[in-house]
């Protein structure tokens, strides 16, 4: 059995869906399912050659729609080698371009691959309602009626990362009637053990964090993530509690206007630490040493960093706009709040009020939540069951 993944880019710096593909391929191969990827990156992209699976980089793409002139010809030549094709994401040429070629291929062949779409949250109503996205929302509505509706209704099914994503997708556009809605979940790799030498590097780079417990925000610095709410609530609680942990804000984007706003908001506080993007062993050291992970997003389809925290036995403090909040709540693996300042503030109150034994119990629950819902093996098994059974 062989699956073709179709995605605009596999550049690791884009994270999200391309990282999800990288995470899922090894356990799928263990189950006897081979994978290849076709993307619109340039054939001389620097990241190529570092993965263990085949990536066909046939770009570069052109324009905001990511049009790639050689894509349809490539698909026509290679469709016969695959049992299933998964389109990752919507609103770009990878979506309707794949569907159009597949539909024509079916007319001329008796054997053809199944076709699925994994929206990765791109059918979430947030993107049609957020005030700062008015023009993009209008573009998406036009694209929906002209192109994407045909894709959603015509493919064999949609693959969702969690139940909440599946339910929200039904509310965004009218005349939404996919043939199948499949909750296949999502997974991450088991965290690598942090070696003592690596931990020493972490300690040397951030000596202050060895002296005090800290909350960790680790994600892209973007208004959607609600970092401003977190800072405002934290600064307010810092005045109320002497025992509140420090706050670490780690992630790329501090050079943006929003990032500069955050720096101004935190000015004068020695308890808020901005680290920039952290990766590799340093990232895992941040997880392992923190008291709790915090993500008060206004919209989060899955939240890979949330799953990474759980895998490290770290309780998660998240908003109910992070789509896996129901799984977290059911396992008592963290605290849930609204994506409003009052909600974030009250969530910090609840955490501070917990006793040591309650926090230890929540740490155990965090790891159990990862093992129950978010391992790559579970994700791979659901993909196999959904597509090949």
KAPE-V357211 format. One record per residue. SS is DSSP state (H for helix, E for strand, C for the rest). Layout:
ss
SS
SS
//
This chain:
ss
C
E
E
E
E
E
E
C
C
C
C
H
H
H
C
H
H
H
H
H
H
H
H
H
H
H
H
H
H
H
C
C
C
E
E
E
E
E
E
E
E
E
C
C
C
C
C
C
C
C
C
C
C
E
E
E
E
E
E
C
C
E
C
C
C
C
E
C
C
C
H
H
H
H
H
H
H
H
H
H
H
C
C
E
E
E
E
E
C
C
C
C
H
H
H
H
H
H
H
H
H
H
H
H
H
H
H
H
C
C
C
C
C
E
E
E
E
E
C
C
C
C
C
C
C
H
H
H
H
C
H
H
H
H
H
H
H
H
H
H
H
H
H
H
H
H
H
H
H
H
H
H
H
H
C
C
E
E
E
E
C
C
H
H
H
H
H
H
H
C
C
C
C
C
C
C
C
C
C
C
E
E
E
C
C
C
C
E
C
C
C
C
C
C
C
H
H
H
H
H
H
H
H
H
H
C
H
H
H
H
C
C
C
E
E
E
E
E
C
C
C
C
H
H
H
C
H
H
H
H
H
H
H
H
H
H
H
H
H
H
C
C
C
C
C
E
E
E
E
E
C
C
C
C
C
C
H
H
H
H
H
H
H
H
H
H
C
C
C
C
C
E
E
E
E
E
C
C
C
H
H
H
H
H
H
H
H
H
H
C
C
E
E
E
E
C
C
C
C
E
C
C
C
H
H
H
H
H
H
H
H
C
C
C
C
E
E
E
E
C
C
E
C
C
H
H
H
H
H
H
C
C
C
E
E
E
E
C
C
C
H
H
H
H
H
H
H
H
H
H
H
H
H
C
C
H
H
H
H
H
H
H
H
H
H
H
H
H
H
H
H
H
H
C
E
H
H
H
H
H
H
H
H
H
H
H
H
H
C
//
